[in-house]
Amino acid sequence: MNILKKCVCFILIILSAGLVFGGTIKNYSADQVEVKSNRVVGKIYASDTKFRMETYNENGNMESFTIIRLDQKKMYAFQVESGTYMEFPLIGDSSSLYDNIMSMGNSFGITPDIKRESQGMETVSGYRAEKFRTTTTVEFFGQKHSSTGYEWKAAEFDMPIRLQTGDSTIEMRNIVTTAPAASLFEIPSGYNAMGSLEDLMKAFGQ
């Protein structure tokens, strides 16, 4: 059940950020660094319509990762310790990562109300980025949850170059603007499929 919860949490994080996708750089990789501790907590890879997000534990070992394939209209959520993954259909516009994640959120009963206020321009990791104060109210299976945070959006990237939620600030560093290896966006050998979208819905009472 852990992988199910992680997938829903991933969707909530994306929606709560209130992001506008569509960066000019389509191929890149970057470390996701927690600013206060200077610890690498994840990594992101992008190659045109393919995305991979990894999360690391406190020992620096990969704990889970997500692969999004807009070309296949699918998302895969992997749990490293159990060697398992779940596959989810993407039902939005194949040209927009945000639209696909939004559509998936709606299918889970997640309805976000996002308000964004510009706070001016700052430089983050060598890129000019517009800072936004974001207030998000998410209705999740009949319950509303509100949060306020900040995001820094550079025109070059389809993910925020910096994101602050609560006491945690995570930013992209060591950015490399070349195409990552194609194998990063394929299902690795040794992982077994488990469950389905219907199982996820049942797990959350739908």
C-alpha positions, 0 to 999 in steps of 0.5 A: 500500500505504501506505493499507492500513497506515494503516488497520490502524494506525488500528485498532490505535490504537483497540483499544490505547486500551482505550476505552469509547464512548458519550458524552452529547454526540453532535455536536462537533468538536475539534482534536487537539493534541500537548501537548509541541509545542502542535501541531495534529496532527489534528481529530475530528468527530462527528455522531450515528452519523458520525465523521471523524478527520483527521491533519496533517503537520508543515506543518499540511496534512491527510495522511489522514482516516477517515470512519466511518458507522455508519448505513451500516456502513462505514468509509472510509480516505482518502490525500490525496496520492494522492487514493485511498480504501478502503472497509471493511464494519463488522460490529458493533453499529450503535449502538456505535463501539467494537463496530464497530472491535473487530469489524473488528479481529477480522476482521484477526486482531487480538485485544486483551487490555485491562487498565485501572486508574483513576488518579482524576479530572482536568480536561482542556480544561474537562471532568472526566475519569477517568484510566486506566492502560491495559495492552494486549496485542494479538495481531496475526497470531500475534504479541503486542505489549504497550504501556502508556499513559494515557487520560482519559475524559470522560462527554461524549465517545465519544473520550478527551479526552486520550491518552498513549502513550510520549512523546506526549500528545494532547488534544482542544482548542477543542471545539465542541459543535454539529453539523459540516457534513454534507458532512464525512462524505461521500466528497469529489469527486476521490477514487478507490476502490482495492482491497478488504478482500480486498486488505488481508488479502492485504497482511498475509498472510491 
